Amino acid sequence: MKKEDIIKAIEDLRMGLPFSYYTIGTMEDVATELAYLKQNGYDTTTWRFWPVDTEEDAEEIKRYYLEKGMKPCFNGRTKVKYIFIL
C-alpha cells in the first residue's frame, strides 16, 4: 500500500483523537505480532495494520507519527512488511 494511502487511512481512523492515544510500530508477520502484543499487555481490540510497499516507507510513516506524539512499540523485528497502530 502506498505511503500516502496509509497516512490517510490512519488519519481517517484517528478521527481527531490526540496522537498520544495511539501506539505505532512495524512488523513482519500479522499472527506473530498479534500474539506478541497480547502477551505484552496491549489491548488489541482497536489494532489496525496495513501492508507497506517498502521498509523505508514504514520507517518514514512511523517517524512521522512518533514526531506527532504517538507512542512507539519496539518489538525487535528485523523485516518490515506492515505498519500498525493500536
Stockholm file with secondary structure:
# STOCKHOLM 1.0

chainA/1-86         MKKEDIIKAIEDLRMGLPFSYYTIGTMEDVATELAYLKQNGYDTTTWRFWPVDTEEDAEEIKRYYLEKGMKPCFNGRTKVKYIFIL
#=GR chainA/1-86 SS CCHHHHHHHHHHHHTTCCGGGCEEEEESCHHHHHHHHHHTTCCCTTCEEEECSCHHHHHHHHHHHHHHTCEECCCCCSSCCEEEEC
#=GC SS_cons        CCHHHHHHHHHHHHTTCCGGGCEEEEESCHHHHHHHHHHTTCCCTTCEEEECSCHHHHHHHHHHHHHHTCEECCCCCSSCCEEEEC
//
